Amino acid sequence: MPEEDEAKIPDTLPVMVLGGATLFPHGYMPLFIFEPRYREMLQYALQCQRMFCVGHALPGIDSDDHPDPVYPVTTAGLVRACVTHNDGTSHLILSGLQRVEILGWEQTEPFRVATVIPIPCEAPDSEAVAQRALEIVDMCGQLCEKGEPVSDQLREHLRSVKDPSAIADVVAQCFVNDSCERQRLLETLDIKERLDMVSQYLAVKLANGDN
């Protein structure tokens, strides 16, 4: 069973430090780049592999001064589309490719560049994993019927995705709002465990009638 989209992840990647931000593999994140350091980071990324990570900043620290300001588990993202404006700012869509672990820092100024290693996921019971993934897709349909705002593109995406790991990540990206819970899901490498966590989260939303 494929665990992640196959992609050649380089040994080093730029990291954009953001509070409460988590990008999942198979997920999408729109970004507005306006700080000078991240404008420079974006140009660096576009001239290389078009990849960078969004690092979820640790709570309660000054991310500019702390030697390790982000959770070490993050996602390598690919710039799918980018529009740079006359004032130097940019709007872009970052597509999550694969979980990676930050091992250290090659550079901290003017923007961070990390040494990274891809992290594989684990699925010990494929039949149970596939069944749980189907249940989650059904729960997403129920949430849509209850008024959860979901785009037609997402519905089509969920219908087309067959990989249980991808289903867990796409649903987490779109439906899980709590930043701590999102990071915990990102760090959960056992696919069945991650699917169970997502299922529990959706069950609560259905029971509470969240819109």
Buried (B, 14 or more C-beta within 10 A) or exposed (E): EEBBBEBEBEEBBBBBBBBEBBBBBBBBBEBEBEEEBBBBBBBBBBEEBBBBBBBBBBEEBEBEEEEBBBBBBBBBBBBEEBEBEEEEBBBBBBBBBBBBBBEEBBEEEEBBBBBBEBBEBBBEEEEBBBBBBEBBBEBBBEBBEEEBEBEEEBBEBBEEBEBBBBBBBBBBBBBBEEBEBBBBBBBBBBBBBBBBBBBEBBEEBBEEEBE
